[in-house]
Amino acid sequence: MIKENSFSKEWINSRCVFLQRGKNKANPELVEKVIYALYLLESIKKTGLPFIFKGGTALLLLIKEIHRFSIDIDILIEKDISINSIIKVLNNLIKNNNVFYKFEESERVNTKNINKTHFKFYFKSLLDGRDKYILLDVLFETNSFAELVQKDISCNLLDIEDEIQKVSMPSVECMLGDKLTAFAPNTTGIPYGVNKELEIIKQMFDISILFNEAKNLRAVSDTFSNVAKNEIRYRNLKVDLCEIYKDIIDTSITVASRGKYKIDEFSSLLEGIKRVRSFIISTNFILEEAVLSAAKVAYLAALLKNNIYDIAFFNNKEDILNLEITDGKFSNNFKTIKKFSPEAYYYLYKFVEINKI
């Protein structure tokens, strides 16, 4: 269970120091919001409401190291539970809660056959005394994840005592499959041109982190297929899975080419890269780091597109100097990457190798 001390200014400042990278401490406002978001998750779990926890914040429980801040709670609820039943549960949550003092439902969205709603849970910050909120996104849908796991609501940002709550959530591989569908801006993903460049890059970064942990690519493929087919139906798209993979690859290559390919799209993605830096704590996410993330995503999408289920992970013993991308479509755009990121060049080499199949 999350202790009240987790909300104190002293605890939050101690976590900022704990997450310090070089001379830069973590942003206390973001640390605070993550703590309140996880407390909201714990509070919902205690109500007995059945749900699956998904989205970026779920990575804080799924992966041991904290890589980026995420401050929303995304849950999936099976369609047989009514919105009125959920509101009743949330009303009881507020009545028995000393942290959140009210909640309100945002305008309900049921466009493109996607049935979801949003709630704002308000709290008074102990950092600055201001009223702030955590967003709860609720998606009503049949479960599309091939594997679910139980994880403790616990991470290094929380002061925890006994009776730790567990939540049901997608496995690493299923989270990876889900996020791949979101990183396809021309098909099933977060689109260009709606001021969501930050969200697009968050997906790319999360995919690259999950990539490092993935073991069962068949589960990635199965979940990708399930979620992508839902998105195709919701949006009434005339595309197949192969075209979605091509979209993911094309977006990744746009980042990796650093302005030498699809300049308008790259400019949008670069804006997202600049804006995401304050959320990422495990690395200084400059463009060169984004290239590494993009290289992993391109390689992974190429593997899945060609029904290959084994990742050839990079290791420092690889003789990168003797690897040469000779394909004319990519060689000029990628040749300087070897100097600043041998790992990124390796994954791009593997991508080009598979792309020829």
C-alpha positions as CSV (number, residue, x, y, z in Angstrom):
1,M,0.0,0.0,0.0
2,I,1.2,3.5,-0.8
3,K,2.1,5.4,2.4
4,E,0.9,9.0,2.8
5,N,4.6,10.0,3.1
6,S,4.8,9.5,-0.6
7,F,2.9,12.8,-1.2
8,S,5.2,14.9,1.1
9,K,7.5,17.6,-0.3
10,E,10.4,15.9,1.4
11,W,9.7,12.5,-0.2
12,I,9.2,14.0,-3.6
13,N,12.4,16.0,-3.4
14,S,14.3,12.9,-2.3
15,R,13.0,11.0,-5.4
16,C,14.2,13.9,-7.6
17,V,17.7,13.4,-6.2
18,F,17.4,9.7,-6.6
19,L,16.6,10.1,-10.3
20,Q,19.2,12.8,-10.8
21,R,21.2,12.5,-14.0
22,G,24.4,14.4,-13.9
23,K,23.7,17.9,-12.5
24,N,20.0,17.7,-13.5
25,K,17.5,16.6,-10.9
26,A,14.1,15.2,-11.9
27,N,11.2,17.6,-12.3
28,P,9.4,17.6,-8.9
29,E,6.0,18.4,-10.5
30,L,6.3,15.3,-12.8
31,V,7.5,13.1,-9.9
32,E,4.5,14.3,-7.8
33,K,2.0,13.6,-10.6
34,V,3.4,10.1,-11.2
35,I,3.0,9.3,-7.5
36,Y,-0.6,10.6,-7.5
37,A,-1.3,8.6,-10.7
38,L,-0.1,5.4,-9.1
39,Y,-2.1,6.2,-6.0
40,L,-5.2,6.6,-8.2
41,L,-4.5,3.2,-9.8
42,E,-4.2,1.6,-6.3
43,S,-7.4,3.2,-5.2
44,I,-9.3,1.9,-8.2
45,K,-7.9,-1.6,-7.6
46,K,-9.2,-1.5,-4.0
47,T,-12.7,-0.9,-5.3
48,G,-12.8,-4.3,-6.8
49,L,-13.6,-3.0,-10.3
50,P,-12.2,-5.5,-12.9
51,F,-9.8,-3.8,-15.4
52,I,-6.6,-4.2,-17.3
53,F,-3.9,-1.5,-16.7
54,K,-2.2,-0.4,-19.9
55,G,-0.5,2.6,-21.5
56,G,2.8,4.4,-20.8
57,T,2.4,4.6,-17.0
58,A,2.2,0.8,-16.9
59,L,5.8,0.6,-17.9
60,L,6.7,1.9,-14.4
61,L,5.5,-1.4,-13.0
62,L,6.4,-3.7,-15.9
63,I,10.1,-2.7,-16.1
64,K,12.4,-2.4,-13.1
65,E,14.3,0.7,-14.2
66,I,12.3,4.0,-14.5
67,H,12.9,5.4,-18.0
68,R,10.3,8.1,-18.5
69,F,7.6,9.9,-16.6
70,S,4.0,9.1,-17.5
71,I,1.2,10.8,-15.6
72,D,-2.1,9.4,-16.9
73,I,-3.8,6.1,-16.0
74,D,-5.2,4.1,-18.9
75,I,-7.4,1.1,-18.2
76,L,-9.4,-1.3,-20.3
77,I,-12.8,-2.5,-19.1
78,E,-14.8,-5.2,-20.7
79,K,-17.9,-3.9,-22.5
80,D,-20.4,-5.6,-20.2
81,I,-19.8,-3.0,-17.4
82,S,-21.9,0.1,-17.8
83,I,-20.6,3.6,-17.5
84,N,-23.1,4.3,-14.7
85,S,-21.7,1.4,-12.7
86,I,-18.2,2.8,-13.1
87,I,-19.3,6.3,-12.0
88,K,-21.0,4.8,-8.9
89,V,-17.7,3.0,-8.1
90,L,-15.7,6.2,-8.6
91,N,-18.1,8.2,-6.4
92,N,-17.5,5.7,-3.6
93,L,-13.7,5.9,-4.2
94,I,-13.9,9.7,-3.6
95,K,-16.0,9.3,-0.5
96,N,-13.4,7.0,1.1
97,N,-10.3,8.9,-0.1
98,N,-8.2,11.6,1.7
99,V,-6.1,12.4,-1.3
100,F,-8.5,13.1,-4.2
101,Y,-11.3,15.5,-3.3
102,K,-13.4,15.3,-6.4
103,F,-13.6,13.8,-9.9
104,E,-15.4,14.9,-13.0
105,E,-16.2,13.1,-16.3
106,S,-14.8,14.8,-19.4
107,E,-16.8,14.8,-22.6
108,R,-17.4,11.2,-23.5
109,V,-16.0,10.1,-26.8
110,N,-17.7,7.5,-29.0
111,T,-16.4,8.4,-32.4
112,K,-15.1,6.0,-35.0
113,N,-16.8,3.2,-33.0
114,I,-14.3,3.7,-30.2
115,N,-16.2,3.7,-26.9
116,K,-14.1,5.5,-24.2
117,T,-14.4,8.2,-21.6
118,H,-12.1,10.3,-19.4
119,F,-12.2,11.3,-15.8
120,K,-10.2,14.0,-14.0
121,F,-9.3,13.3,-10.4
122,Y,-8.4,16.5,-8.5
123,F,-5.9,16.8,-5.6
124,K,-4.2,19.7,-3.8
125,S,-0.4,19.7,-4.4
126,L,1.7,19.7,-1.3
127,L,4.5,21.2,-3.4
128,D,2.9,24.5,-4.2
129,G,-0.7,24.3,-2.8
130,R,-2.3,24.4,-6.3
131,D,-5.2,22.3,-7.4
132,K,-4.1,19.7,-10.0
133,Y,-5.6,16.6,-11.6
134,I,-4.7,13.1,-12.8
135,L,-6.4,11.9,-16.0
136,L,-8.1,8.5,-16.0
137,D,-8.7,7.1,-19.5
138,V,-11.3,4.3,-19.7
139,L,-11.6,2.2,-22.8
140,F,-14.5,-0.2,-23.2
141,E,-13.4,-3.1,-25.3
142,T,-12.9,-6.8,-25.3
143,N,-9.3,-7.8,-24.3
144,S,-7.0,-8.0,-27.2
145,F,-3.8,-8.9,-25.3
146,A,-2.4,-12.4,-25.9
147,E,-0.9,-12.5,-22.4
148,L,-1.7,-10.8,-19.1
149,V,0.5,-10.7,-16.0
150,Q,0.0,-9.6,-12.4
151,K,2.3,-6.8,-11.2
152,D,2.7,-5.1,-7.8
153,I,1.8,-1.4,-7.6
154,S,5.3,-0.6,-6.5
155,C,8.3,1.3,-7.9
156,N,11.2,3.4,-6.6
157,L,9.0,6.6,-6.7
158,L,6.7,5.2,-3.9
159,D,7.0,4.8,-0.2
160,I,5.4,1.4,0.3
161,E,4.1,-0.6,3.3
162,D,2.5,-4.0,3.6
163,E,-0.5,-5.2,1.6
164,I,0.8,-4.2,-1.8
165,Q,-2.0,-4.3,-4.4
166,K,-1.5,-6.1,-7.7
167,V,-2.9,-5.2,-11.1
168,S,-3.6,-7.2,-14.2
169,M,-1.7,-5.8,-17.2
170,P,-0.3,-6.9,-20.6
171,S,3.1,-8.7,-20.6
172,V,6.1,-6.9,-22.0
173,E,5.5,-8.5,-25.4
174,C,1.8,-7.5,-25.5
175,M,2.5,-4.0,-24.4
176,L,5.1,-3.9,-27.2
177,G,2.5,-5.1,-29.8
178,D,0.0,-2.5,-28.6
179,K,2.4,0.4,-28.8
180,L,3.6,-0.6,-32.2
181,T,0.1,0.0,-33.6
182,A,0.2,3.5,-32.0
183,F,3.5,4.3,-33.8
184,A,1.9,4.3,-37.3
185,P,0.8,7.9,-37.9
186,N,-0.5,7.3,-41.4
187,T,-2.7,4.2,-40.5
188,T,-3.6,3.0,-37.0
189,G,-1.4,5.3,-34.9
190,I,-1.4,8.8,-33.5
191,P,-1.6,11.0,-36.6
192,Y,0.5,13.8,-37.8
193,G,-1.0,17.3,-37.8
194,V,-3.0,17.3,-34.6
195,N,-0.4,18.6,-32.2
196,K,0.4,15.1,-31.0
197,E,4.1,14.9,-32.0
198,L,5.1,14.4,-28.4
199,E,2.8,11.4,-28.1
200,I,4.1,9.9,-31.3
201,I,7.7,10.1,-30.0
202,K,6.6,8.7,-26.6
203,Q,5.5,5.6,-28.4
204,M,8.8,5.2,-30.2
205,F,10.7,5.6,-27.0
206,D,8.6,3.1,-25.1
207,I,8.9,0.6,-28.0
208,S,12.6,0.8,-27.9
209,I,12.6,0.2,-24.1
210,L,10.3,-2.8,-24.3
211,F,12.3,-4.1,-27.3
212,N,15.3,-4.6,-24.9
213,E,13.1,-6.8,-22.6
214,A,11.2,-8.8,-25.3
215,K,11.6,-12.6,-25.5
216,N,8.5,-14.0,-27.2
217,L,7.9,-12.2,-30.5
218,R,5.0,-14.4,-31.3
219,A,3.1,-12.8,-28.5
220,V,4.1,-9.4,-29.9
221,S,2.8,-10.4,-33.3
222,D,-0.5,-11.8,-32.0
223,T,-1.3,-8.7,-29.9
224,F,-0.2,-6.4,-32.7
225,S,-2.6,-8.2,-35.1
226,N,-5.5,-8.1,-32.6
227,V,-5.1,-4.4,-31.8
228,A,-4.4,-3.4,-35.3
229,K,-7.6,-5.1,-36.6
230,N,-9.6,-3.3,-34.0
231,E,-8.1,0.0,-35.1
232,I,-8.8,-0.8,-38.8
233,R,-12.4,-1.5,-37.9
234,Y,-12.8,1.6,-35.7
235,R,-11.3,3.9,-38.3
236,N,-12.8,2.2,-41.3
237,L,-9.4,1.9,-42.9
238,K,-8.6,0.1,-46.2
239,V,-5.2,-1.2,-45.1
240,D,-3.8,-4.6,-44.1
241,L,-1.2,-5.5,-41.4
242,C,1.6,-5.3,-43.9
243,E,0.8,-1.7,-44.7
244,I,0.8,-0.8,-41.0
245,Y,4.2,-2.4,-40.6
246,K,5.4,-0.4,-43.6
247,D,4.1,2.8,-42.0
248,I,6.0,2.0,-38.7
249,I,9.1,1.3,-40.7
250,D,8.8,4.5,-42.8
251,T,8.3,6.6,-39.7
252,S,11.3,5.1,-38.0
253,I,13.4,5.6,-41.1
254,T,12.3,9.3,-41.2
255,V,13.7,9.8,-37.7
256,A,16.9,7.8,-38.5
257,S,17.6,9.7,-41.7
258,R,17.7,13.0,-39.7
259,G,16.1,15.3,-42.2
260,K,17.3,13.6,-45.4
261,Y,14.0,11.9,-46.0
262,K,10.5,13.3,-45.7
263,I,11.5,16.6,-44.4
264,D,8.0,17.8,-43.3
265,E,7.3,14.6,-41.3
266,F,10.8,14.8,-39.9
267,S,10.2,18.4,-38.7
268,S,7.1,17.2,-36.9
269,L,8.9,14.3,-35.3
270,L,11.9,16.5,-34.3
271,E,9.5,18.8,-32.4
272,G,8.2,15.7,-30.5
273,I,11.8,14.7,-29.8
274,K,12.6,18.1,-28.3
275,R,9.4,18.1,-26.2
276,V,9.8,14.6,-24.8
277,R,13.1,15.3,-23.2
278,S,11.6,16.6,-19.9
279,F,9.8,13.3,-19.5
280,I,12.7,11.0,-20.1
281,I,15.1,10.3,-17.2
282,S,17.2,7.3,-18.2
283,T,19.0,9.1,-21.0
284,N,19.7,12.5,-22.5
285,F,17.2,12.1,-25.4
286,I,18.8,14.2,-28.1
287,L,18.4,13.4,-31.8
288,E,21.2,10.9,-31.8
289,E,19.5,8.9,-29.0
290,A,16.2,9.1,-30.9
291,V,18.0,7.5,-33.9
292,L,18.9,4.5,-31.8
293,S,15.2,4.1,-30.7
294,A,14.1,4.5,-34.3
295,A,16.6,1.8,-35.5
296,K,15.2,-0.7,-33.0
297,V,11.7,0.0,-34.0
298,A,12.5,-0.4,-37.8
299,Y,14.3,-3.7,-37.1
300,L,11.5,-5.0,-34.9
301,A,8.8,-4.1,-37.4
302,A,10.8,-5.7,-40.3
303,L,11.2,-8.9,-38.2
304,L,7.4,-9.1,-37.5
305,K,6.4,-8.2,-41.1
306,N,8.5,-11.1,-42.3
307,N,7.3,-13.6,-39.6
308,I,10.8,-13.8,-38.0
309,Y,10.5,-14.3,-34.3
310,D,14.1,-14.1,-33.0
311,I,15.9,-10.8,-32.2
312,A,19.6,-10.7,-32.9
313,F,20.5,-8.3,-30.1
314,F,23.5,-6.0,-30.4
315,N,26.5,-6.7,-28.2
316,N,29.7,-4.7,-27.8
317,K,31.7,-7.5,-29.4
318,E,30.1,-6.9,-32.8
319,D,32.6,-5.9,-35.5
320,I,30.6,-2.9,-36.6
321,L,33.5,-1.5,-38.7
322,N,33.1,-4.4,-41.1
323,L,29.3,-3.9,-41.4
324,E,28.4,-1.8,-44.4
325,I,24.9,-0.8,-45.5
326,T,25.2,-0.8,-49.3
327,D,21.6,-0.5,-50.3
328,G,21.4,2.8,-52.2
329,K,18.0,3.7,-50.6
330,F,19.7,3.9,-47.2
331,S,23.5,4.0,-47.4
332,N,23.8,7.8,-47.8
333,N,21.3,8.5,-45.0
334,F,22.8,6.1,-42.5
335,K,26.6,6.2,-43.2
336,T,27.5,8.7,-40.4
337,I,25.4,6.9,-37.8
338,K,28.2,4.3,-37.3
339,K,30.4,7.0,-35.8
340,F,28.0,8.2,-33.0
341,S,25.9,5.1,-32.4
342,P,27.4,1.7,-33.4
343,E,24.3,0.1,-31.9
344,A,21.9,2.1,-34.0
345,Y,23.9,1.3,-37.1
346,Y,23.9,-2.4,-36.2
347,Y,20.1,-2.5,-36.0
348,L,19.7,-0.5,-39.2
349,Y,22.0,-2.9,-40.9
350,K,19.9,-5.8,-39.6
351,F,16.7,-3.9,-40.8
352,V,18.1,-3.4,-44.3
353,E,19.2,-7.1,-44.4
354,I,15.7,-8.3,-43.6
355,N,14.1,-5.6,-45.8
356,K,15.6,-7.3,-48.9
357,I,13.7,-10.5,-48.2
